Amino acid sequence: MPHDSSETVKQLLRKLDDEMQNADIDAETRMLMRKLDVDLRKLMAPDTSSTTPESTLDHAKLLQARFSTNHPVAERFLAEVINALVKMGV
C-alpha cells in the first residue's frame, strides 16, 4: 500500500476511533470495529498477506451501513476509508 494512502487511512481510523469513544453502540458493532481496525493494520503492513483486501472492504461497508442513521459522523469517516481503499485498488 502506498505510504500516502496508508497515512490517510490511519488518520481516518484515528478520527473514527475518537468519534466512537463515547458513542452508544452495541457490543457486536464494537467487535466489528475492532476487526476492521485489525484488518486494516494488517493490510497496511508491508509484508502481510493474511488479510484479503476484499474482506476488509466488506467489513468497512457493513459498518458504514450500521452507522448510517445513528452515527452520521462515523459513517462519513467510514465512507472516506472505503474511498481511500478503492482508490488504492482494494
N, C-alpha and C positions, 0 to 999 in steps of 0.2 A: 504494500500500500504506500503510495507517495507520502512523503513527510508532511506536506501542507494539508493534505486530505486527512491524515490521521490526527493532526493537531486540531483541525476543525471539528472532527468527531469527538475528540477528547474534551474540547471546550463545551460543546453541546451537551455532552454527558454530565459535565460538572454543573451546568445550568439546570439540567433536568433534575439532577440529584438535589440541588439547592431548593428547587421548586417543590419537590415531593417530600422533603424532610418533615414538614408539618401537615401534609395533606392527609385527609381521611380516606385511605384506600384499604381494600381488603387484603388479607394475607396472600391470596393467590396472585393478585396483581403485584404485590411487593416481590413475591418469588419470581414472577416473570421479569420484573425489572432487574433483579439481581442476575438472572440467567442472561438477559440481554447484555448487561454490563460485562459479564464474564466472556460471553461470545465475542463481543466487540473487541475486548482487550486481546483475546487470542487471535482474532482476525488481523489485528494491527501489529502483532508481534512479528518480527522479521523471519523467524524460522519455524512457523507453525503451520500445520496442515490438518489439525484435529477438528477445526470448526469449518463447516461449509458456509460459504457466503449466503447461499440461498436460505438456509435455516435461520441465519442471523437476520436477514431481511424479513423473513416471515414473522419472527418474534417482534421486530420493531413495528410491523404493520398491525399485528394483533394488539399490542399495547396502544398504538395510536387509536385504534377503533375503541378500545376500552375508555380512553381518556377524552374522547371527542365531545361528550356532553358535560361531564362533571369536572374536568381538569383541562380547560382550553389552552392554558399556557403550556402545560406539559405536552399536550397534543401538538402544539406548534413546534416545540423543540424536537419531538419525535419526527415530525414531518421534515424538519431540516436534516436530521440524521439520515432519514430514508433518502432524501435528495442527494446528500453527500455520498452515500453508499452507491446509489445508482450512477452518479457521475464518475465514480471510481470503477464502474463496470461490475459491481457486485450483483 
